[in-house]
Amino acid sequence: MPNQIHGHEVMHMILDSGLTYSRESLAAAIIGRFGSDARFHTCSAENMTAAELIEFLSARGKFSGPPEAFTLDPDRVCQH
């Protein structure tokens, strides 16, 4: 059974790092932290890969900055 991680953990990882990312570097950081077999869920989606989670967060406007150097917009992180 794959490791199930809530998307909030990934968002906090991004904020805590203070780094900017491309989609590729963020996927590598997520896999490095949580493992290649991890699957991610949010309040409205489940069983996502790292790449699918990145797309999910991007589509919901969670990132700020250009595609090659974005970070998480802290104002767009839900607090529940």
N, CA, C and O atoms as a Maestro MAE file, in Angstrom:
{
 s_m_m2io_version
 :::
 2.0.0
}

f_m_ct {
 s_m_title
 :::
 protein
 m_atom[320] {
  # First column is atom index #
  i_m_mmod_type
  r_m_x_coord
  r_m_y_coord
  r_m_z_coord
  i_m_residue_number
  s_m_chain_name
  s_m_pdb_residue_name
  s_m_pdb_atom_name
  i_m_atomic_number
  :::
  1 25 0.846 -1.179 0.000 1 A "MET " " N  " 7
  2 3 0.000 0.000 0.000 1 A "MET " " CA " 6
  3 2 0.895 1.248 0.000 1 A "MET " " C  " 6
  4 15 1.765 1.385 0.860 1 A "MET " " O  " 8
  5 25 0.686 2.148 -0.955 2 A "PRO " " N  " 7
  6 3 1.512 3.361 -0.999 2 A "PRO " " CA " 6
  7 2 1.289 4.250 0.225 2 A "PRO " " C  " 6
  8 15 0.223 4.245 0.840 2 A "PRO " " O  " 8
  9 25 2.319 5.001 0.550 3 A "ASN " " N  " 7
  10 3 2.259 5.963 1.631 3 A "ASN " " CA " 6
  11 2 1.307 7.092 1.227 3 A "ASN " " C  " 6
  12 15 1.499 7.696 0.171 3 A "ASN " " O  " 8
  13 25 0.283 7.396 2.042 4 A "GLN " " N  " 7
  14 3 -0.694 8.440 1.745 4 A "GLN " " CA " 6
  15 2 -0.348 9.709 2.526 4 A "GLN " " C  " 6
  16 15 -0.315 9.702 3.757 4 A "GLN " " O  " 8
  17 25 -0.090 10.794 1.798 5 A "ILE " " N  " 7
  18 3 0.341 12.064 2.389 5 A "ILE " " CA " 6
  19 2 -0.682 13.142 2.030 5 A "ILE " " C  " 6
  20 15 -1.105 13.239 0.878 5 A "ILE " " O  " 8
  21 25 -1.075 13.941 3.004 6 A "HIS " " N  " 7
  22 3 -1.993 15.051 2.705 6 A "HIS " " CA " 6
  23 2 -1.215 16.168 2.011 6 A "HIS " " C  " 6
  24 15 -0.062 16.436 2.351 6 A "HIS " " O  " 8
  25 25 -1.844 16.804 1.054 7 A "GLY " " N  " 7
  26 3 -1.233 17.902 0.319 7 A "GLY " " CA " 6
  27 2 -0.746 19.034 1.210 7 A "GLY " " C  " 6
  28 15 0.191 19.746 0.848 7 A "GLY " " O  " 8
  29 25 -1.376 19.210 2.380 8 A "HIS " " N  " 7
  30 3 -0.920 20.247 3.313 8 A "HIS " " CA " 6
  31 2 0.524 20.015 3.740 8 A "HIS " " C  " 6
  32 15 1.274 20.972 3.937 8 A "HIS " " O  " 8
  33 25 0.922 18.745 3.885 9 A "GLU " " N  " 7
  34 3 2.308 18.453 4.264 9 A "GLU " " CA " 6
  35 2 3.273 18.926 3.190 9 A "GLU " " C  " 6
  36 15 4.348 19.439 3.499 9 A "GLU " " O  " 8
  37 25 2.896 18.756 1.938 10 A "VAL " " N  " 7
  38 3 3.738 19.218 0.834 10 A "VAL " " CA " 6
  39 2 3.779 20.742 0.817 10 A "VAL " " C  " 6
  40 15 4.842 21.332 0.622 10 A "VAL " " O  " 8
  41 25 2.631 21.382 1.019 11 A "MET " " N  " 7
  42 3 2.601 22.841 1.031 11 A "MET " " CA " 6
  43 2 3.474 23.402 2.154 11 A "MET " " C  " 6
  44 15 4.175 24.394 1.956 11 A "MET " " O  " 8
  45 25 3.436 22.781 3.316 12 A "HIS " " N  " 7
  46 3 4.287 23.234 4.416 12 A "HIS " " CA " 6
  47 2 5.764 22.979 4.107 12 A "HIS " " C  " 6
  48 15 6.620 23.780 4.484 12 A "HIS " " O  " 8
  49 25 6.066 21.881 3.432 13 A "MET " " N  " 7
  50 3 7.441 21.610 3.017 13 A "MET " " CA " 6
  51 2 7.948 22.734 2.112 13 A "MET " " C  " 6
  52 15 9.074 23.205 2.271 13 A "MET " " O  " 8
  53 25 7.114 23.159 1.166 14 A "ILE " " N  " 7
  54 3 7.498 24.228 0.247 14 A "ILE " " CA " 6
  55 2 7.731 25.524 1.015 14 A "ILE " " C  " 6
  56 15 8.751 26.185 0.824 14 A "ILE " " O  " 8
  57 25 6.794 25.886 1.881 15 A "LEU " " N  " 7
  58 3 6.935 27.125 2.656 15 A "LEU " " CA " 6
  59 2 8.159 27.084 3.557 15 A "LEU " " C  " 6
  60 15 8.910 28.056 3.636 15 A "LEU " " O  " 8
  61 25 8.358 25.970 4.232 16 A "ASP " " N  " 7
  62 3 9.489 25.845 5.161 16 A "ASP " " CA " 6
  63 2 10.840 25.896 4.453 16 A "ASP " " C  " 6
  64 15 11.833 26.329 5.037 16 A "ASP " " O  " 8
  65 25 10.877 25.460 3.208 17 A "SER " " N  " 7
  66 3 12.151 25.422 2.491 17 A "SER " " CA " 6
  67 2 12.644 26.821 2.134 17 A "SER " " C  " 6
  68 15 13.851 27.062 2.099 17 A "SER " " O  " 8
  69 25 11.716 27.748 1.866 18 A "GLY " " N  " 7
  70 3 12.111 29.086 1.435 18 A "GLY " " CA " 6
  71 2 12.687 29.123 0.034 18 A "GLY " " C  " 6
  72 15 13.245 30.140 -0.379 18 A "GLY " " O  " 8
  73 25 12.559 28.025 -0.708 19 A "LEU " " N  " 7
  74 3 13.135 27.912 -2.049 19 A "LEU " " CA " 6
  75 2 12.099 28.213 -3.127 19 A "LEU " " C  " 6
  76 15 10.895 28.223 -2.868 19 A "LEU " " O  " 8
  77 25 12.586 28.455 -4.333 20 A "THR " " N  " 7
  78 3 11.714 28.495 -5.504 20 A "THR " " CA " 6
  79 2 11.940 27.210 -6.284 20 A "THR " " C  " 6
  80 15 12.984 26.569 -6.166 20 A "THR " " O  " 8
  81 25 10.940 26.844 -7.084 21 A "TYR " " N  " 7
  82 3 10.966 25.559 -7.777 21 A "TYR " " CA " 6
  83 2 10.487 25.705 -9.213 21 A "TYR " " C  " 6
  84 15 9.761 26.640 -9.552 21 A "TYR " " O  " 8
  85 25 10.902 24.772 -10.041 22 A "SER " " N  " 7
  86 3 10.240 24.475 -11.304 22 A "SER " " CA " 6
  87 2 9.377 23.249 -11.005 22 A "SER " " C  " 6
  88 15 9.502 22.658 -9.932 22 A "SER " " O  " 8
  89 25 8.523 22.867 -11.915 23 A "ARG " " N  " 7
  90 3 7.725 21.653 -11.675 23 A "ARG " " CA " 6
  91 2 8.633 20.441 -11.476 23 A "ARG " " C  " 6
  92 15 8.366 19.582 -10.636 23 A "ARG " " O  " 8
  93 25 9.693 20.386 -12.249 24 A "GLU " " N  " 7
  94 3 10.609 19.248 -12.156 24 A "GLU " " CA " 6
  95 2 11.353 19.231 -10.829 24 A "GLU " " C  " 6
  96 15 11.475 18.178 -10.202 24 A "GLU " " O  " 8
  97 25 11.848 20.376 -10.397 25 A "SER " " N  " 7
  98 3 12.596 20.393 -9.140 25 A "SER " " CA " 6
  99 2 11.671 20.171 -7.943 25 A "SER " " C  " 6
  100 15 12.077 19.571 -6.948 25 A "SER " " O  " 8
  101 25 10.424 20.654 -8.036 26 A "LEU " " N  " 7
  102 3 9.477 20.405 -6.950 26 A "LEU " " CA " 6
  103 2 9.127 18.924 -6.885 26 A "LEU " " C  " 6
  104 15 9.070 18.351 -5.797 26 A "LEU " " O  " 8
  105 25 8.894 18.300 -8.028 27 A "ALA " " N  " 7
  106 3 8.602 16.859 -8.037 27 A "ALA " " CA " 6
  107 2 9.761 16.078 -7.423 27 A "ALA " " C  " 6
  108 15 9.545 15.151 -6.643 27 A "ALA " " O  " 8
  109 25 10.981 16.452 -7.774 28 A "ALA " " N  " 7
  110 3 12.157 15.770 -7.212 28 A "ALA " " CA " 6
  111 2 12.234 15.977 -5.702 28 A "ALA " " C  " 6
  112 15 12.560 15.041 -4.972 28 A "ALA " " O  " 8
  113 25 11.940 17.189 -5.222 29 A "ALA " " N  " 7
  114 3 11.972 17.467 -3.783 29 A "ALA " " CA " 6
  115 2 10.888 16.669 -3.051 29 A "ALA " " C  " 6
  116 15 11.132 16.139 -1.968 29 A "ALA " " O  " 8
  117 25 9.706 16.585 -3.634 30 A "ILE " " N  " 7
  118 3 8.610 15.829 -3.016 30 A "ILE " " CA " 6
  119 2 8.982 14.353 -2.942 30 A "ILE " " C  " 6
  120 15 8.800 13.719 -1.903 30 A "ILE " " O  " 8
  121 25 9.497 13.805 -4.028 31 A "ILE " " N  " 7
  122 3 9.886 12.395 -4.039 31 A "ILE " " CA " 6
  123 2 11.038 12.155 -3.068 31 A "ILE " " C  " 6
  124 15 11.065 11.136 -2.377 31 A "ILE " " O  " 8
  125 25 11.983 13.079 -3.012 32 A "GLY " " N  " 7
  126 3 13.089 12.956 -2.066 32 A "GLY " " CA " 6
  127 2 12.625 12.954 -0.622 32 A "GLY " " C  " 6
  128 15 13.191 12.250 0.215 32 A "GLY " " O  " 8
  129 25 11.615 13.726 -0.331 33 A "ARG " " N  " 7
  130 3 11.105 13.832 1.047 33 A "ARG " " CA " 6
  131 2 10.165 12.692 1.422 33 A "ARG " " C  " 6
  132 15 10.262 12.135 2.515 33 A "ARG " " O  " 8
  133 25 9.250 12.345 0.507 34 A "PHE " " N  " 7
  134 3 8.180 11.405 0.851 34 A "PHE " " CA " 6
  135 2 8.314 10.036 0.203 34 A "PHE " " C  " 6
  136 15 7.599 9.105 0.574 34 A "PHE " " O  " 8
  137 25 9.227 9.898 -0.766 35 A "GLY " " N  " 7
  138 3 9.423 8.610 -1.422 35 A "GLY " " CA " 6
  139 2 8.689 8.513 -2.747 35 A "GLY " " C  " 6
  140 15 7.673 9.174 -2.966 35 A "GLY " " O  " 8
  141 25 9.218 7.684 -3.618 36 A "SER " " N  " 7
  142 3 8.650 7.567 -4.957 36 A "SER " " CA " 6
  143 2 7.320 6.826 -4.981 36 A "SER " " C  " 6
  144 15 6.566 6.941 -5.947 36 A "SER " " O  " 8
  145 25 7.024 6.071 -3.937 37 A "ASP " " N  " 7
  146 3 5.755 5.345 -3.905 37 A "ASP " " CA " 6
  147 2 4.650 6.111 -3.179 37 A "ASP " " C  " 6
  148 15 3.527 5.619 -3.076 37 A "ASP " " O  " 8
  149 25 4.950 7.297 -2.679 38 A "ALA " " N  " 7
  150 3 3.943 8.083 -1.950 38 A "ALA " " CA " 6
  151 2 2.828 8.510 -2.893 38 A "ALA " " C  " 6
  152 15 3.065 8.789 -4.068 38 A "ALA " " O  " 8
  153 25 1.626 8.558 -2.370 39 A "ARG " " N  " 7
  154 3 0.474 9.095 -3.074 39 A "ARG " " CA " 6
  155 2 -0.103 10.192 -2.192 39 A "ARG " " C  " 6
  156 15 0.004 10.147 -0.966 39 A "ARG " " O  " 8
  157 25 -0.709 11.163 -2.830 40 A "PHE " " N  " 7
  158 3 -1.124 12.374 -2.133 40 A "PHE " " CA " 6
  159 2 -2.628 12.562 -2.254 40 A "PHE " " C  " 6
  160 15 -3.256 12.180 -3.242 40 A "PHE " " O  " 8
  161 25 -3.179 13.165 -1.209 41 A "HIS " " N  " 7
  162 3 -4.606 13.469 -1.207 41 A "HIS " " CA " 6
  163 2 -4.811 14.859 -0.651 41 A "HIS " " C  " 6
  164 15 -3.962 15.397 0.061 41 A "HIS " " O  " 8
  165 25 -5.947 15.429 -0.985 42 A "THR " " N  " 7
  166 3 -6.354 16.735 -0.469 42 A "THR " " CA " 6
  167 2 -7.796 16.586 0.009 42 A "THR " " C  " 6
  168 15 -8.325 15.478 0.098 42 A "THR " " O  " 8
  169 25 -8.403 17.691 0.306 43 A "CYS " " N  " 7
  170 3 -9.800 17.651 0.757 43 A "CYS " " CA " 6
  171 2 -10.739 17.225 -0.374 43 A "CYS " " C  " 6
  172 15 -11.853 16.767 -0.117 43 A "CYS " " O  " 8
  173 25 -10.290 17.375 -1.628 44 A "SER " " N  " 7
  174 3 -11.188 17.080 -2.745 44 A "SER " " CA " 6
  175 2 -10.615 16.121 -3.792 44 A "SER " " C  " 6
  176 15 -11.262 15.885 -4.812 44 A "SER " " O  " 8
  177 25 -9.445 15.574 -3.575 45 A "ALA " " N  " 7
  178 3 -8.846 14.637 -4.536 45 A "ALA " " CA " 6
  179 2 -7.997 13.631 -3.768 45 A "ALA " " C  " 6
  180 15 -7.570 13.886 -2.642 45 A "ALA " " O  " 8
  181 25 -7.761 12.474 -4.406 46 A "GLU " " N  " 7
  182 3 -6.955 11.456 -3.734 46 A "GLU " " CA " 6
  183 2 -6.153 10.635 -4.722 46 A "GLU " " C  " 6
  184 15 -6.385 10.669 -5.931 46 A "GLU " " O  " 8
  185 25 -5.203 9.896 -4.172 47 A "ASN " " N  " 7
  186 3 -4.361 8.961 -4.910 47 A "ASN " " CA " 6
  187 2 -3.582 9.627 -6.042 47 A "ASN " " C  " 6
  188 15 -3.470 9.065 -7.131 47 A "ASN " " O  " 8
  189 25 -3.043 10.823 -5.792 48 A "MET " " N  " 7
  190 3 -2.267 11.549 -6.796 48 A "MET " " CA " 6
  191 2 -0.783 11.250 -6.651 48 A "MET " " C  " 6
  192 15 -0.283 11.028 -5.549 48 A "MET " " O  " 8
  193 25 -0.095 11.246 -7.775 49 A "THR " " N  " 7
  194 3 1.360 11.191 -7.771 49 A "THR " " CA " 6
  195 2 1.881 12.595 -7.441 49 A "THR " " C  " 6
  196 15 1.094 13.537 -7.346 49 A "THR " " O  " 8
  197 25 3.179 12.738 -7.269 50 A "ALA " " N  " 7
  198 3 3.768 14.057 -7.018 50 A "ALA " " CA " 6
  199 2 3.443 15.006 -8.171 50 A "ALA " " C  " 6
  200 15 3.058 16.152 -7.940 50 A "ALA " " O  " 8
  201 25 3.596 14.535 -9.412 51 A "ALA " " N  " 7
  202 3 3.310 15.381 -10.572 51 A "ALA " " CA " 6
  203 2 1.843 15.782 -10.627 51 A "ALA " " C  " 6
  204 15 1.518 16.921 -10.961 51 A "ALA " " O  " 8
  205 25 0.966 14.855 -10.303 52 A "GLU " " N  " 7
  206 3 -0.467 15.170 -10.299 52 A "GLU " " CA " 6
  207 2 -0.817 16.160 -9.195 52 A "GLU " " C  " 6
  208 15 -1.661 17.034 -9.392 52 A "GLU " " O  " 8
  209 25 -0.178 16.033 -8.037 53 A "LEU " " N  " 7
  210 3 -0.408 16.991 -6.959 53 A "LEU " " CA " 6
  211 2 0.061 18.380 -7.371 53 A "LEU " " C  " 6
  212 15 -0.628 19.366 -7.107 53 A "LEU " " O  " 8
  213 25 1.204 18.472 -8.003 54 A "ILE " " N  " 7
  214 3 1.715 19.772 -8.459 54 A "ILE " " CA " 6
  215 2 0.715 20.401 -9.427 54 A "ILE " " C  " 6
  216 15 0.406 21.587 -9.311 54 A "ILE " " O  " 8
  217 25 0.216 19.631 -10.366 55 A "GLU " " N  " 7
  218 3 -0.775 20.133 -11.319 55 A "GLU " " CA " 6
  219 2 -2.046 20.579 -10.585 55 A "GLU " " C  " 6
  220 15 -2.610 21.628 -10.897 55 A "GLU " " O  " 8
  221 25 -2.484 19.793 -9.626 56 A "PHE " " N  " 7
  222 3 -3.669 20.113 -8.829 56 A "PHE " " CA " 6
  223 2 -3.482 21.446 -8.101 56 A "PHE " " C  " 6
  224 15 -4.359 22.309 -8.151 56 A "PHE " " O  " 8
  225 25 -2.354 21.613 -7.432 57 A "LEU " " N  " 7
  226 3 -2.090 22.850 -6.697 57 A "LEU " " CA " 6
  227 2 -1.966 24.041 -7.639 57 A "LEU " " C  " 6
  228 15 -2.458 25.129 -7.340 57 A "LEU " " O  " 8
  229 25 -1.320 23.838 -8.760 58 A "SER " " N  " 7
  230 3 -1.162 24.896 -9.743 58 A "SER " " CA " 6
  231 2 -2.515 25.346 -10.288 58 A "SER " " C  " 6
  232 15 -2.776 26.543 -10.407 58 A "SER " " O  " 8
  233 25 -3.362 24.393 -10.614 59 A "ALA " " N  " 7
  234 3 -4.680 24.703 -11.165 59 A "ALA " " CA " 6
  235 2 -5.546 25.479 -10.171 59 A "ALA " " C  " 6
  236 15 -6.474 26.181 -10.574 59 A "ALA " " O  " 8
  237 25 -5.252 25.358 -8.899 60 A "ARG " " N  " 7
  238 3 -6.005 26.074 -7.869 60 A "ARG " " CA " 6
  239 2 -5.336 27.377 -7.446 60 A "ARG " " C  " 6
  240 15 -5.736 27.996 -6.460 60 A "ARG " " O  " 8
  241 25 -4.319 27.789 -8.192 61 A "GLY " " N  " 7
  242 3 -3.687 29.079 -7.946 61 A "GLY " " CA " 6
  243 2 -2.846 29.150 -6.683 61 A "GLY " " C  " 6
  244 15 -2.691 30.226 -6.106 61 A "GLY " " O  " 8
  245 25 -2.307 28.034 -6.250 62 A "LYS " " N  " 7
  246 3 -1.526 27.999 -5.006 62 A "LYS " " CA " 6
  247 2 -0.104 28.537 -5.171 62 A "LYS " " C  " 6
  248 15 0.536 28.901 -4.185 62 A "LYS " " O  " 8
  249 25 0.396 28.591 -6.411 63 A "PHE " " N  " 7
  250 3 1.773 29.007 -6.651 63 A "PHE " " CA " 6
  251 2 1.837 30.457 -7.110 63 A "PHE " " C  " 6
  252 15 0.897 30.978 -7.710 63 A "PHE " " O  " 8
  253 25 2.959 31.092 -6.817 64 A "SER " " N  " 7
  254 3 3.207 32.437 -7.337 64 A "SER " " CA " 6
  255 2 4.611 32.479 -7.913 64 A "SER " " C  " 6
  256 15 5.511 31.786 -7.439 64 A "SER " " O  " 8
  257 25 4.788 33.300 -8.941 65 A "GLY " " N  " 7
  258 3 6.078 33.421 -9.605 65 A "GLY " " CA " 6
  259 2 6.050 32.750 -10.964 65 A "GLY " " C  " 6
  260 15 5.069 32.100 -11.327 65 A "GLY " " O  " 8
  261 25 7.130 32.910 -11.712 66 A "PRO " " N  " 7
  262 3 7.198 32.324 -13.057 66 A "PRO " " CA " 6
  263 2 7.358 30.804 -12.986 66 A "PRO " " C  " 6
  264 15 7.788 30.276 -11.960 66 A "PRO " " O  " 8
  265 25 7.014 30.096 -14.073 67 A "PRO " " N  " 7
  266 3 7.058 28.627 -14.065 67 A "PRO " " CA " 6
  267 2 8.417 28.029 -13.714 67 A "PRO " " C  " 6
  268 15 8.483 26.918 -13.189 67 A "PRO " " O  " 8
  269 25 9.491 28.743 -13.993 68 A "GLU " " N  " 7
  270 3 10.817 28.184 -13.716 68 A "GLU " " CA " 6
  271 2 11.322 28.524 -12.313 68 A "GLU " " C  " 6
  272 15 12.368 28.025 -11.899 68 A "GLU " " O  " 8
  273 25 10.593 29.365 -11.580 69 A "ALA " " N  " 7
  274 3 11.043 29.756 -10.224 69 A "ALA " " CA " 6
  275 2 9.856 30.201 -9.381 69 A "ALA " " C  " 6
  276 15 9.801 31.347 -8.933 69 A "ALA " " O  " 8
  277 25 8.912 29.301 -9.166 70 A "PHE " " N  " 7
  278 3 7.733 29.647 -8.374 70 A "PHE " " CA " 6
  279 2 7.877 29.153 -6.943 70 A "PHE " " C  " 6
  280 15 8.753 28.348 -6.628 70 A "PHE " " O  " 8
  281 25 7.008 29.648 -6.097 71 A "THR " " N  " 7
  282 3 6.907 29.170 -4.733 71 A "THR " " CA " 6
  283 2 5.436 29.110 -4.373 71 A "THR " " C  " 6
  284 15 4.581 29.459 -5.186 71 A "THR " " O  " 8
  285 25 5.144 28.681 -3.193 72 A "LEU " " N  " 7
  286 3 3.765 28.611 -2.726 72 A "LEU " " CA " 6
  287 2 3.354 29.978 -2.210 72 A "LEU " " C  " 6
  288 15 4.094 30.612 -1.459 72 A "LEU " " O  " 8
  289 25 2.201 30.422 -2.604 73 A "ASP " " N  " 7
  290 3 1.655 31.682 -2.097 73 A "ASP " " CA " 6
  291 2 1.037 31.390 -0.734 73 A "ASP " " C  " 6
  292 15 0.009 30.716 -0.665 73 A "ASP " " O  " 8
  293 25 1.641 31.883 0.363 74 A "PRO " " N  " 7
  294 3 1.145 31.547 1.704 74 A "PRO " " CA " 6
  295 2 -0.288 32.007 1.937 74 A "PRO " " C  " 6
  296 15 -0.981 31.434 2.777 74 A "PRO " " O  " 8
  297 25 -0.744 33.008 1.228 75 A "ASP " " N  " 7
  298 3 -2.114 33.471 1.380 75 A "ASP " " CA " 6
  299 2 -3.128 32.513 0.752 75 A "ASP " " C  " 6
  300 15 -4.329 32.623 0.995 75 A "ASP " " O  " 8
  301 25 -2.634 31.580 -0.052 76 A "ARG " " N  " 7
  302 3 -3.517 30.636 -0.738 76 A "ARG " " CA " 6
  303 2 -3.537 29.254 -0.073 76 A "ARG " " C  " 6
  304 15 -4.085 28.304 -0.632 76 A "ARG " " O  " 8
  305 25 -2.943 29.145 1.111 77 A "VAL " " N  " 7
  306 3 -2.952 27.876 1.838 77 A "VAL " " CA " 6
  307 2 -4.145 27.866 2.775 77 A "VAL " " C  " 6
  308 15 -4.271 28.729 3.644 77 A "VAL " " O  " 8
  309 25 -5.021 26.885 2.594 78 A "CYS " " N  " 7
  310 3 -6.180 26.816 3.474 78 A "CYS " " CA " 6
  311 2 -5.728 26.423 4.881 78 A "CYS " " C  " 6
  312 15 -4.726 25.728 5.046 78 A "CYS " " O  " 8
  313 25 -6.452 26.860 5.865 79 A "GLN " " N  " 7
  314 3 -6.046 26.664 7.262 79 A "GLN " " CA " 6
  315 2 -7.011 25.743 8.012 79 A "GLN " " C  " 6
  316 15 -7.466 26.078 9.106 79 A "GLN " " O  " 8
  317 25 -7.315 24.609 7.436 80 A "HIS " " N  " 7
  318 3 -8.202 23.679 8.146 80 A "HIS " " CA " 6
  319 2 -7.531 22.373 8.407 80 A "HIS " " C  " 6
  320 15 -8.134 21.475 8.995 80 A "HIS " " O  " 8
  :::
 }
 m_bond[319] {
  # First column is bond index #
  i_m_from
  i_m_to
  i_m_order
  :::
  1 1 2 1
  2 2 3 1
  3 3 4 2
  4 3 5 1
  5 5 6 1
  6 6 7 1
  7 7 8 2
  8 7 9 1
  9 9 10 1
  10 10 11 1
  11 11 12 2
  12 11 13 1
  13 13 14 1
  14 14 15 1
  15 15 16 2
  16 15 17 1
  17 17 18 1
  18 18 19 1
  19 19 20 2
  20 19 21 1
  21 21 22 1
  22 22 23 1
  23 23 24 2
  24 23 25 1
  25 25 26 1
  26 26 27 1
  27 27 28 2
  28 27 29 1
  29 29 30 1
  30 30 31 1
  31 31 32 2
  32 31 33 1
  33 33 34 1
  34 34 35 1
  35 35 36 2
  36 35 37 1
  37 37 38 1
  38 38 39 1
  39 39 40 2
  40 39 41 1
  41 41 42 1
  42 42 43 1
  43 43 44 2
  44 43 45 1
  45 45 46 1
  46 46 47 1
  47 47 48 2
  48 47 49 1
  49 49 50 1
  50 50 51 1
  51 51 52 2
  52 51 53 1
  53 53 54 1
  54 54 55 1
  55 55 56 2
  56 55 57 1
  57 57 58 1
  58 58 59 1
  59 59 60 2
  60 59 61 1
  61 61 62 1
  62 62 63 1
  63 63 64 2
  64 63 65 1
  65 65 66 1
  66 66 67 1
  67 67 68 2
  68 67 69 1
  69 69 70 1
  70 70 71 1
  71 71 72 2
  72 71 73 1
  73 73 74 1
  74 74 75 1
  75 75 76 2
  76 75 77 1
  77 77 78 1
  78 78 79 1
  79 79 80 2
  80 79 81 1
  81 81 82 1
  82 82 83 1
  83 83 84 2
  84 83 85 1
  85 85 86 1
  86 86 87 1
  87 87 88 2
  88 87 89 1
  89 89 90 1
  90 90 91 1
  91 91 92 2
  92 91 93 1
  93 93 94 1
  94 94 95 1
  95 95 96 2
  96 95 97 1
  97 97 98 1
  98 98 99 1
  99 99 100 2
  100 99 101 1
  101 101 102 1
  102 102 103 1
  103 103 104 2
  104 103 105 1
  105 105 106 1
  106 106 107 1
  107 107 108 2
  108 107 109 1
  109 109 110 1
  110 110 111 1
  111 111 112 2
  112 111 113 1
  113 113 114 1
  114 114 115 1
  115 115 116 2
  116 115 117 1
  117 117 118 1
  118 118 119 1
  119 119 120 2
  120 119 121 1
  121 121 122 1
  122 122 123 1
  123 123 124 2
  124 123 125 1
  125 125 126 1
  126 126 127 1
  127 127 128 2
  128 127 129 1
  129 129 130 1
  130 130 131 1
  131 131 132 2
  132 131 133 1
  133 133 134 1
  134 134 135 1
  135 135 136 2
  136 135 137 1
  137 137 138 1
  138 138 139 1
  139 139 140 2
  140 139 141 1
  141 141 142 1
  142 142 143 1
  143 143 144 2
  144 143 145 1
  145 145 146 1
  146 146 147 1
  147 147 148 2
  148 147 149 1
  149 149 150 1
  150 150 151 1
  151 151 152 2
  152 151 153 1
  153 153 154 1
  154 154 155 1
  155 155 156 2
  156 155 157 1
  157 157 158 1
  158 158 159 1
  159 159 160 2
  160 159 161 1
  161 161 162 1
  162 162 163 1
  163 163 164 2
  164 163 165 1
  165 165 166 1
  166 166 167 1
  167 167 168 2
  168 167 169 1
  169 169 170 1
  170 170 171 1
  171 171 172 2
  172 171 173 1
  173 173 174 1
  174 174 175 1
  175 175 176 2
  176 175 177 1
  177 177 178 1
  178 178 179 1
  179 179 180 2
  180 179 181 1
  181 181 182 1
  182 182 183 1
  183 183 184 2
  184 183 185 1
  185 185 186 1
  186 186 187 1
  187 187 188 2
  188 187 189 1
  189 189 190 1
  190 190 191 1
  191 191 192 2
  192 191 193 1
  193 193 194 1
  194 194 195 1
  195 195 196 2
  196 195 197 1
  197 197 198 1
  198 198 199 1
  199 199 200 2
  200 199 201 1
  201 201 202 1
  202 202 203 1
  203 203 204 2
  204 203 205 1
  205 205 206 1
  206 206 207 1
  207 207 208 2
  208 207 209 1
  209 209 210 1
  210 210 211 1
  211 211 212 2
  212 211 213 1
  213 213 214 1
  214 214 215 1
  215 215 216 2
  216 215 217 1
  217 217 218 1
  218 218 219 1
  219 219 220 2
  220 219 221 1
  221 221 222 1
  222 222 223 1
  223 223 224 2
  224 223 225 1
  225 225 226 1
  226 226 227 1
  227 227 228 2
  228 227 229 1
  229 229 230 1
  230 230 231 1
  231 231 232 2
  232 231 233 1
  233 233 234 1
  234 234 235 1
  235 235 236 2
  236 235 237 1
  237 237 238 1
  238 238 239 1
  239 239 240 2
  240 239 241 1
  241 241 242 1
  242 242 243 1
  243 243 244 2
  244 243 245 1
  245 245 246 1
  246 246 247 1
  247 247 248 2
  248 247 249 1
  249 249 250 1
  250 250 251 1
  251 251 252 2
  252 251 253 1
  253 253 254 1
  254 254 255 1
  255 255 256 2
  256 255 257 1
  257 257 258 1
  258 258 259 1
  259 259 260 2
  260 259 261 1
  261 261 262 1
  262 262 263 1
  263 263 264 2
  264 263 265 1
  265 265 266 1
  266 266 267 1
  267 267 268 2
  268 267 269 1
  269 269 270 1
  270 270 271 1
  271 271 272 2
  272 271 273 1
  273 273 274 1
  274 274 275 1
  275 275 276 2
  276 275 277 1
  277 277 278 1
  278 278 279 1
  279 279 280 2
  280 279 281 1
  281 281 282 1
  282 282 283 1
  283 283 284 2
  284 283 285 1
  285 285 286 1
  286 286 287 1
  287 287 288 2
  288 287 289 1
  289 289 290 1
  290 290 291 1
  291 291 292 2
  292 291 293 1
  293 293 294 1
  294 294 295 1
  295 295 296 2
  296 295 297 1
  297 297 298 1
  298 298 299 1
  299 299 300 2
  300 299 301 1
  301 301 302 1
  302 302 303 1
  303 303 304 2
  304 303 305 1
  305 305 306 1
  306 306 307 1
  307 307 308 2
  308 307 309 1
  309 309 310 1
  310 310 311 1
  311 311 312 2
  312 311 313 1
  313 313 314 1
  314 314 315 1
  315 315 316 2
  316 315 317 1
  317 317 318 1
  318 318 319 1
  319 319 320 2
  :::
 }
}
